[in-house]
């Protein structure tokens, strides 16, 4: 079970697909199939020091997660910009 807390403002990037060394290792050890790339995505956070690699049950679910997370990231960034503008 995954218990680490991660916050939206800590996410630096969301990448779709198997574009990282962790997924490469999983595919090379026959734990995952390269044909399932359309289900995979990764979160890079904490100034790119940490990664979380995920696989959804289907492409639609993956896209929904990515869009939802990106919306939260964008909303938080906008809120921070407004706060800075109000402070100045």
C-alpha positions in Angstrom: 0.0 0.0 0.0 1.3 3.4 -0.9 1.1 5.9 2.0 3.4 8.8 1.1 1.7 12.1 0.9 2.2 14.2 -2.3 0.8 17.6 -2.9 -0.3 19.1 -6.2 2.1 22.1 -5.9 5.0 19.6 -5.7 4.3 18.0 -9.1 6.8 19.3 -11.8 5.6 17.3 -14.8 3.2 14.6 -15.9 4.5 12.3 -18.7 2.4 10.0 -20.7 3.7 6.6 -21.8 6.7 4.5 -20.9 9.3 7.2 -21.3 11.6 6.5 -18.4 14.1 4.0 -17.1 11.8 2.5 -14.5 9.3 1.4 -17.1 12.1 0.2 -19.3 13.3 -2.1 -16.5 9.8 -3.4 -15.9 9.4 -4.1 -19.7 12.8 -5.7 -19.9 12.0 -8.1 -17.0 8.7 -9.0 -18.7 6.6 -7.6 -15.8 4.8 -5.2 -18.2 4.2 -5.3 -21.9 5.5 -2.5 -24.2 2.1 -2.7 -26.0 0.5 -1.2 -22.9 2.3 2.1 -23.2 -1.0 3.9 -23.9 -2.0 3.1 -20.3 1.1 4.3 -18.5 2.0 7.7 -17.1 4.5 9.2 -14.6 4.5 12.0 -12.2 7.7 13.8 -11.5 7.7 15.9 -8.3 9.8 17.4 -5.6 12.0 19.3 -8.1 12.3 16.1 -10.2 13.9 14.2 -7.4 11.1 11.8 -7.0 8.9 9.8 -9.5 5.7 7.9 -9.3 4.9 5.6 -12.2 1.4 4.5 -12.8 -0.6 2.4 -15.2 -4.4 2.8 -15.7 -6.8 0.0 -16.8 -7.4 1.7 -20.1 -6.4 4.8 -22.1 -9.5 6.7 -21.3 -8.9 6.4 -17.6 -5.2 7.4 -18.0 -6.3 10.5 -20.0 -8.9 11.4 -17.3 -6.2 11.2 -14.5 -3.8 13.3 -16.5 -6.3 15.9 -17.4 -7.6 16.1 -13.8 -4.2 16.4 -12.3 -3.1 19.0 -14.9 -6.3 21.0 -14.1 -5.4 20.9 -10.4 -1.8 21.9 -11.1 -2.9 24.8 -13.3 -5.6 25.9 -10.8 -3.0 26.0 -8.0 -0.5 27.9 -10.1 -3.2 30.5 -11.0 -4.1 30.8 -7.3 -0.4 31.4 -6.4 -0.1 34.0 -9.2 -3.1 35.9 -7.9 -1.7 35.8 -4.4 1.6 37.3 -5.6 -0.2 40.0 -7.5 -2.3 40.9 -4.5 0.8 41.0 -2.3 2.6 43.4 -4.6 
